[in-house]
Amino acid sequence: MSEARFPALSRRGFLGLAGATAAGLALTACAGSGGGGQQGGDSKTITFWSNHPGTSKDLELELINRFQAKYPDLKVNLVDAGKNYEEVSQKFNAALSGGELPDVVVLSDVWWFNYALNSTIEPLDSHFGSAGVKLDDYVDSLANDYKFNNKHYALPYARSTQIFYYNKDVWAKAGLPDRGPNSWQEFDEWGPKIQGVMGGDKFAHGWGDAKNYLGWTFQGPMWTFGGGYSDDWKLKFSDPKSIEAGKFFSDMINVKKYASIRPQIANEFGTGLLGSTIASTGDLKGIMKNAEGKLTVGTAFLPHPNGAGATTGGAGLAIPSRISDARKENALKFIEFITNAANTAYFSQGTGYMPVRKSALSDPSEQDFLAKNPNSKTAIDQLAVTKSQDFARVFVPGGDQIIGTGMEQIGLQNRDVTSAFADISSQLQAIIDRQITPKLPK
């Protein structure tokens, strides 16, 4: 969140938003507002809260073993902090209100900024030197996602983008070229052919539901129609191009019936129940494992005929501001180590997330891995045609679920697109008007 994305907001304006933003989210209503939340115990033990992105617990344990081998005077305690980013944030918020804080916490794209605004996570730059952090080696766009007031409030860790997954065997049977569609209009021509091959209760394409980031995965497709969720704080759900994108989404599900909203898109694609889907790069490992012996997986850029067709996502690692400076230094030393070139390459190879260091791409193990696993290279190459997420999803409190739930109504209940989008816009605008606009600088 660099200030280049917020030309109308000064530091004063952002800090004024802190209380309002927190008030809009039930699970972050107390973030930064109380005096609770401290860290006790042995200062040489680093407590790491994670949801193990991309089923990465074993990988995280290996990274911890490597760290402890290099720094034998330090220990790391890995805590299962939730099954997803939302649960981790909920647990962290509770600790801020009166519990024992972690030293390092995983925070996703839609959660970190609230804590930065409330000064409950630490700006890291002043600690970079003592922890050996070389910021210029991190992928610029990924590091800058955590930048506010010219300071970095997290470092990238499990960073992803959406990619288009497709079943190469089905594609061949349908007589399609071995690639992703160049546009959603082209895919609309392919859909019935793919459905003819799939048959039965299977679908040519699956979309995740609201809880499985429908609002995130449809952001890129919305852009390719010329629409969007918002232009800075101005909502775009009534824009004819946005409505056109929504109607395309509705028609592929409700009229042409080759697509469906599914609760487990990665599992269903990997087991052959879906011919294609849009999912995180972090799902790649699980998909490949499920698909082994059943189907041949292809990955491709999301269609991007007129520019960006996808956006980044995933999570970074942050440090609470209320722990001691000694703990902060040890915590950042740990973050730097597990995201160094060799370790981010190892984590990326085991999950499908993107390497977060520039130097990782020249690591021999990474070069060898990408040569043998071209599906893993797709997301790295696609970074050139991604862009930052619309404010409506990531900076309006609760925006992701408001958008995803409205789109669920279109897909599951065949609700009129214009009406559903009007409701989404009304809910988001009420939050903006009540909690954000009054705090903007005049």
C-alpha positions as semicolon CSV with decimal commas, in nm:
position;residue;x (nm);y (nm);z (nm)
1;M;0,000;0,000;0,000
2;S;0,240;0,268;-0,117
3;E;0,127;0,628;-0,098
4;A;0,139;0,642;-0,478
5;R;-0,183;0,440;-0,465
6;F;-0,339;0,693;-0,226
7;P;-0,267;1,040;-0,368
8;A;-0,557;1,195;-0,176
9;L;-0,449;1,059;0,162
10;S;-0,190;1,215;0,387
11;R;-0,040;1,037;0,685
12;R;-0,288;1,227;0,901
13;G;-0,573;1,105;0,684
14;F;-0,458;0,745;0,705
15;L;-0,418;0,753;1,079
16;G;-0,762;0,904;1,105
17;L;-0,894;0,602;0,919
18;A;-0,749;0,363;1,175
19;G;-1,032;0,366;1,424
20;A;-1,295;0,374;1,154
21;T;-1,149;0,082;0,967
22;A;-1,125;-0,124;1,283
23;A;-1,481;-0,037;1,378
24;G;-1,607;-0,175;1,049
25;L;-1,473;-0,523;1,106
26;A;-1,619;-0,725;1,388
27;L;-1,308;-0,933;1,430
28;T;-1,079;-0,629;1,436
29;A;-1,301;-0,400;1,637
30;C;-1,052;-0,382;1,922
31;A;-0,730;-0,377;1,723
32;G;-0,495;-0,127;1,875
33;S;-0,761;0,022;2,101
34;G;-0,661;-0,135;2,430
35;G;-0,348;-0,181;2,631
36;G;-0,356;-0,560;2,625
37;G;-0,133;-0,786;2,429
38;Q;0,216;-0,845;2,556
39;Q;0,482;-1,110;2,504
40;G;0,635;-1,293;2,796
41;G;0,851;-1,599;2,835
42;D;1,199;-1,665;2,706
43;S;1,314;-1,385;2,476
44;K;1,529;-1,638;2,289
45;T;1,221;-1,831;2,179
46;I;1,047;-1,692;1,869
47;T;0,675;-1,771;1,856
48;F;0,556;-1,799;1,494
49;W;0,182;-1,795;1,425
50;S;0,087;-1,945;1,090
51;N;-0,198;-2,108;0,906
52;H;0,066;-2,298;0,702
53;P;-0,026;-2,147;0,362
54;G;-0,050;-2,404;0,087
55;T;-0,044;-2,694;0,339
56;S;0,313;-2,597;0,420
57;K;0,351;-2,707;0,783
58;D;0,621;-2,962;0,705
59;L;0,805;-2,705;0,496
60;E;0,783;-2,450;0,776
61;L;0,921;-2,702;1,023
62;E;1,215;-2,765;0,789
63;L;1,277;-2,389;0,760
64;I;1,271;-2,368;1,138
65;N;1,524;-2,652;1,164
66;R;1,753;-2,470;0,921
67;F;1,721;-2,147;1,119
68;Q;1,795;-2,316;1,451
69;A;2,098;-2,487;1,300
70;K;2,237;-2,150;1,196
71;Y;2,134;-1,974;1,518
72;P;2,161;-2,240;1,790
73;D;2,098;-1,984;2,065
74;L;1,747;-1,917;1,925
75;K;1,446;-2,147;1,920
76;V;1,124;-2,119;1,719
77;N;0,783;-2,233;1,838
78;L;0,546;-2,289;1,544
79;V;0,181;-2,235;1,647
80;D;-0,122;-2,349;1,447
81;A;-0,303;-2,013;1,452
82;G;-0,597;-2,104;1,229
83;K;-0,693;-2,289;0,916
84;N;-0,694;-1,974;0,702
85;Y;-0,583;-1,611;0,704
86;E;-0,910;-1,494;0,858
87;E;-0,871;-1,720;1,161
88;V;-0,511;-1,608;1,212
89;S;-0,623;-1,246;1,209
90;Q;-0,904;-1,320;1,450
91;K;-0,660;-1,486;1,691
92;F;-0,413;-1,200;1,657
93;N;-0,683;-0,943;1,724
94;A;-0,787;-1,129;2,038
95;A;-0,428;-1,129;2,160
96;L;-0,402;-0,756;2,102
97;S;-0,701;-0,709;2,328
98;G;-0,546;-0,899;2,615
99;G;-0,346;-1,208;2,538
100;E;0,005;-1,325;2,470
101;L;0,135;-1,200;2,139
102;P;0,340;-1,392;1,884
103;D;0,677;-1,267;1,765
104;V;0,592;-1,331;1,398
105;V;0,242;-1,354;1,246
106;V;0,116;-1,439;0,898
107;L;-0,113;-1,160;0,770
108;S;-0,284;-1,164;0,432
109;D;-0,345;-0,893;0,175
110;V;-0,675;-0,786;0,332
111;W;-0,566;-0,789;0,697
112;W;-0,220;-0,637;0,741
113;F;-0,311;-0,275;0,666
114;N;-0,566;-0,249;0,948
115;Y;-0,298;-0,335;1,200
116;A;-0,049;-0,097;1,038
117;L;-0,301;0,186;1,058
118;N;-0,359;0,110;1,423
119;S;0,017;0,090;1,494
120;T;-0,017;-0,263;1,631
121;I;0,240;-0,409;1,390
122;E;0,593;-0,277;1,374
123;P;0,739;-0,068;1,090
124;L;1,039;-0,282;1,007
125;D;1,281;-0,049;0,828
126;S;1,469;0,069;1,137
127;H;1,547;-0,295;1,220
128;F;1,667;-0,397;0,873
129;G;2,035;-0,328;0,940
130;S;2,063;-0,528;1,261
131;A;1,867;-0,818;1,115
132;G;2,064;-0,825;0,790
133;V;1,762;-0,750;0,566
134;K;1,851;-0,643;0,212
135;L;1,526;-0,490;0,093
136;D;1,647;-0,437;-0,262
137;D;1,667;-0,814;-0,312
138;Y;1,295;-0,860;-0,249
139;V;1,072;-0,845;-0,558
140;D;0,983;-0,476;-0,563
141;S;0,610;-0,509;-0,626
142;L;0,573;-0,770;-0,351
143;A;0,769;-0,571;-0,091
144;N;0,587;-0,249;-0,177
145;D;0,252;-0,411;-0,109
146;Y;0,331;-0,361;0,260
147;K;0,454;-0,003;0,233
148;F;0,274;0,278;0,412
149;N;0,409;0,619;0,514
150;N;0,737;0,521;0,347
151;K;0,783;0,228;0,586
152;H;0,738;-0,144;0,541
153;Y;0,504;-0,317;0,785
154;A;0,565;-0,673;0,667
155;L;0,789;-0,869;0,433
156;P;0,653;-1,099;0,160
157;Y;0,631;-1,469;0,240
158;A;0,356;-1,682;0,084
159;R;0,282;-1,460;-0,214
160;S;0,057;-1,571;-0,493
161;T;-0,139;-1,469;-0,793
162;Q;-0,429;-1,641;-0,958
163;I;-0,354;-1,867;-1,251
164;F;-0,578;-2,052;-1,495
165;Y;-0,569;-2,428;-1,437
166;Y;-0,693;-2,655;-1,714
167;N;-0,719;-3,027;-1,779
168;K;-0,502;-3,096;-2,085
169;D;-0,666;-3,432;-2,147
170;V;-1,012;-3,275;-2,164
171;W;-0,879;-2,995;-2,383
172;A;-0,742;-3,251;-2,630
173;K;-1,070;-3,443;-2,639
174;A;-1,255;-3,117;-2,703
175;G;-1,022;-3,035;-2,990
176;L;-0,886;-2,722;-2,824
177;P;-0,531;-2,584;-2,848
178;D;-0,305;-2,667;-2,556
179;R;-0,319;-2,324;-2,391
180;G;-0,539;-2,103;-2,182
181;P;-0,799;-1,883;-2,352
182;N;-0,681;-1,550;-2,491
183;S;-1,001;-1,379;-2,378
184;W;-1,310;-1,465;-2,177
185;Q;-1,508;-1,433;-2,498
186;E;-1,293;-1,708;-2,648
187;F;-1,349;-1,921;-2,340
188;D;-1,722;-1,866;-2,379
189;E;-1,690;-2,036;-2,719
190;W;-1,488;-2,320;-2,567
191;G;-1,713;-2,376;-2,265
192;P;-1,987;-2,581;-2,431
193;K;-1,728;-2,798;-2,608
194;I;-1,551;-2,868;-2,280
195;Q;-1,883;-2,938;-2,110
196;G;-1,965;-3,188;-2,380
197;V;-1,650;-3,380;-2,291
198;M;-1,705;-3,348;-1,914
199;G;-2,071;-3,457;-1,909
200;G;-2,279;-3,562;-1,610
201;D;-2,243;-3,368;-1,288
202;K;-1,904;-3,231;-1,388
203;F;-1,840;-2,880;-1,515
204;A;-1,614;-2,717;-1,773
205;H;-1,525;-2,444;-1,524
206;G;-1,552;-2,393;-1,149
207;W;-1,551;-2,069;-0,950
208;G;-1,479;-2,060;-0,577
209;D;-1,751;-1,945;-0,339
210;A;-1,736;-1,627;-0,128
211;K;-1,534;-1,794;0,146
212;N;-1,295;-1,929;-0,115
213;Y;-1,213;-1,590;-0,258
214;L;-1,461;-1,545;-0,540
215;G;-1,419;-1,170;-0,496
216;W;-1,043;-1,211;-0,548
217;T;-1,054;-1,446;-0,846
218;F;-1,313;-1,244;-1,041
219;Q;-1,125;-0,917;-1,006
220;G;-0,903;-0,980;-1,310
221;P;-1,186;-1,099;-1,536
222;M;-1,381;-0,786;-1,440
223;W;-1,088;-0,571;-1,556
224;T;-1,067;-0,742;-1,894
225;F;-1,425;-0,634;-1,970
226;G;-1,324;-0,275;-1,897
227;G;-1,498;-0,270;-1,560
228;G;-1,380;-0,305;-1,203
229;Y;-1,483;-0,297;-0,842
230;S;-1,359;0,057;-0,784
231;D;-1,134;0,332;-0,909
232;D;-0,962;0,435;-0,587
233;W;-1,263;0,508;-0,358
234;K;-1,514;0,551;-0,644
235;L;-1,718;0,234;-0,685
236;K;-1,771;0,092;-1,035
237;F;-2,045;-0,168;-0,992
238;S;-2,293;0,040;-1,193
239;D;-2,048;0,088;-1,479
240;P;-2,191;-0,079;-1,793
241;K;-1,864;-0,268;-1,844
242;S;-1,874;-0,406;-1,490
243;I;-2,235;-0,516;-1,543
244;E;-2,132;-0,676;-1,873
245;A;-1,870;-0,878;-1,687
246;G;-2,128;-0,978;-1,426
247;K;-2,371;-1,093;-1,693
248;F;-2,100;-1,301;-1,856
249;F;-2,041;-1,465;-1,518
250;S;-2,415;-1,526;-1,474
251;D;-2,469;-1,661;-1,824
252;M;-2,189;-1,916;-1,810
253;I;-2,348;-2,059;-1,494
254;N;-2,723;-2,005;-1,532
255;V;-2,784;-2,000;-1,908
256;K;-2,510;-2,197;-2,081
257;K;-2,456;-2,415;-1,773
258;Y;-2,094;-2,502;-1,834
259;A;-1,972;-2,338;-1,512
260;S;-2,061;-2,363;-1,146
261;I;-1,971;-2,216;-0,807
262;R;-1,797;-2,489;-0,611
263;P;-1,681;-2,496;-0,247
264;Q;-1,358;-2,688;-0,312
265;I;-1,231;-2,581;-0,654
266;A;-0,871;-2,697;-0,609
267;N;-0,973;-3,045;-0,495
268;E;-1,247;-3,079;-0,754
269;F;-1,020;-2,972;-1,037
270;G;-0,739;-3,199;-0,920
271;T;-0,970;-3,500;-0,912
272;G;-1,122;-3,433;-1,255
273;L;-1,461;-3,293;-1,153
274;L;-1,383;-2,958;-1,316
275;G;-1,226;-2,901;-1,655
276;S;-1,075;-2,571;-1,549
277;T;-1,066;-2,323;-1,265
278;I;-0,898;-2,007;-1,140
279;A;-0,708;-2,069;-0,820
280;S;-0,406;-1,950;-0,631
281;T;-0,056;-2,054;-0,724
282;G;-0,045;-2,175;-0,366
283;D;-0,288;-2,450;-0,466
284;L;-0,047;-2,591;-0,724
285;K;0,118;-2,851;-0,505
286;G;-0,213;-2,994;-0,382
287;I;-0,361;-2,994;-0,730
288;M;-0,063;-3,175;-0,877
289;K;-0,076;-3,434;-0,600
290;N;-0,450;-3,496;-0,647
291;A;-0,414;-3,508;-1,025
292;E;-0,133;-3,761;-1,029
293;G;-0,240;-4,061;-1,236
294;K;-0,579;-3,904;-1,312
295;L;-0,521;-3,610;-1,545
296;T;-0,257;-3,385;-1,699
297;V;-0,255;-3,037;-1,549
298;G;-0,191;-2,726;-1,754
299;T;-0,146;-2,375;-1,620
300;A;-0,180;-2,045;-1,804
301;F;-0,209;-1,672;-1,756
302;L;-0,560;-1,546;-1,692
303;P;-0,696;-1,391;-2,013
304;H;-0,559;-1,038;-2,046
305;P;-0,650;-0,902;-2,391
306;N;-0,633;-0,537;-2,286
307;G;-0,384;-0,530;-2,000
308;A;-0,386;-0,685;-1,656
309;G;-0,602;-0,992;-1,613
310;A;-0,493;-1,099;-1,265
311;T;-0,382;-0,955;-0,935
312;T;-0,144;-1,067;-0,664
313;G;-0,250;-1,195;-0,325
314;G;-0,125;-1,414;-0,047
315;A;0,044;-1,316;0,277
316;G;0,342;-1,156;0,441
317;L;0,509;-1,182;0,781
318;A;0,462;-0,908;1,039
319;I;0,588;-0,837;1,390
320;P;0,371;-0,695;1,672
321;S;0,474;-0,349;1,785
322;R;0,419;-0,425;2,155
323;I;0,694;-0,682;2,201
324;S;1,044;-0,581;2,313
325;D;1,306;-0,448;2,074
326;A;1,522;-0,754;2,140
327;R;1,234;-0,981;2,040
328;K;1,166;-0,770;1,731
329;E;1,527;-0,806;1,617
330;N;1,520;-1,184;1,664
331;A;1,183;-1,206;1,490
332;L;1,305;-1,010;1,189
333;K;1,621;-1,220;1,177
334;F;1,393;-1,524;1,147
335;I;1,179;-1,361;0,876
336;E;1,488;-1,264;0,678
337;F;1,626;-1,616;0,702
338;I;1,314;-1,808;0,596
339;T;1,263;-1,571;0,301
340;N;1,624;-1,569;0,181
341;A;1,701;-1,685;-0,173
342;A;1,753;-2,052;-0,094
343;N;1,463;-2,079;0,148
344;T;1,206;-1,889;-0,058
345;A;1,304;-2,113;-0,350
346;Y;1,252;-2,419;-0,129
347;F;0,915;-2,289;-0,004
348;S;0,805;-2,195;-0,355
349;Q;0,898;-2,535;-0,495
350;G;0,703;-2,710;-0,222
351;T;0,386;-2,500;-0,242
352;G;0,351;-2,313;-0,571
353;Y;0,382;-1,970;-0,412
354;M;0,615;-1,727;-0,586
355;P;0,977;-1,680;-0,478
356;V;0,991;-1,342;-0,305
357;R;1,361;-1,271;-0,365
358;K;1,506;-1,159;-0,696
359;S;1,819;-1,362;-0,636
360;A;1,611;-1,678;-0,591
361;L;1,555;-1,698;-0,965
362;S;1,928;-1,748;-1,020
363;D;1,952;-2,009;-0,746
364;P;2,061;-2,334;-0,919
365;S;1,792;-2,539;-0,746
366;E;1,524;-2,294;-0,862
367;Q;1,648;-2,287;-1,220
368;D;1,651;-2,665;-1,230
369;F;1,307;-2,684;-1,070
370;L;1,146;-2,437;-1,312
371;A;1,300;-2,615;-1,610
372;K;1,142;-2,941;-1,492
373;N;0,815;-2,785;-1,371
374;P;0,691;-2,528;-1,623
375;N;0,356;-2,501;-1,442
376;S;0,540;-2,338;-1,153
377;K;0,689;-2,075;-1,383
378;T;0,350;-1,947;-1,500
379;A;0,287;-1,720;-1,202
380;I;0,637;-1,572;-1,213
381;D;0,600;-1,487;-1,580
382;Q;0,247;-1,351;-1,527
383;L;0,369;-1,088;-1,278
384;A;0,430;-0,858;-1,574
385;V;0,055;-0,846;-1,646
386;T;-0,083;-0,822;-1,292
387;K;-0,183;-0,510;-1,101
388;S;-0,277;-0,405;-0,750
389;Q;-0,619;-0,493;-0,619
390;D;-0,912;-0,253;-0,624
391;F;-0,971;-0,061;-0,301
392;A;-1,326;-0,194;-0,275
393;R;-1,201;-0,543;-0,196
394;V;-0,893;-0,488;0,017
395;F;-0,934;-0,149;0,188
396;V;-1,307;-0,123;0,252
397;P;-1,375;-0,315;0,575
398;G;-1,548;-0,641;0,488
399;G;-1,537;-0,562;0,117
400;D;-1,413;-0,904;0,008
401;Q;-1,707;-1,090;0,160
402;I;-1,963;-0,830;0,050
403;I;-1,848;-0,868;-0,310
404;G;-1,815;-1,246;-0,293
405;T;-2,156;-1,292;-0,132
406;G;-2,327;-1,077;-0,393
407;M;-2,164;-1,278;-0,670
408;E;-2,268;-1,600;-0,499
409;Q;-2,628;-1,480;-0,522
410;I;-2,584;-1,431;-0,895
411;G;-2,429;-1,773;-0,946
412;L;-2,629;-1,982;-0,698
413;Q;-2,965;-1,806;-0,700
414;N;-2,965;-1,662;-1,053
415;R;-3,014;-1,316;-0,908
416;D;-3,029;-1,027;-1,153
417;V;-2,679;-0,887;-1,200
418;T;-2,776;-0,519;-1,196
419;S;-2,975;-0,567;-0,875
420;A;-2,702;-0,771;-0,704
421;F;-2,434;-0,522;-0,803
422;A;-2,650;-0,234;-0,681
423;D;-2,676;-0,404;-0,340
424;I;-2,301;-0,465;-0,329
425;S;-2,239;-0,101;-0,417
426;S;-2,491;0,023;-0,160
427;Q;-2,330;-0,177;0,121
428;L;-1,979;-0,070;0,028
429;Q;-2,077;0,294;-0,023
430;A;-2,243;0,308;0,319
431;I;-1,918;0,192;0,478
432;I;-1,712;0,438;0,276
433;D;-1,946;0,729;0,358
434;R;-1,970;0,646;0,726
435;Q;-1,622;0,528;0,807
436;I;-1,384;0,657;0,542
437;T;-1,496;0,980;0,373
438;P;-1,528;1,182;0,698
439;K;-1,167;1,094;0,778
440;L;-1,019;1,198;0,444
441;P;-0,826;1,527;0,443
442;K;-1,029;1,822;0,312
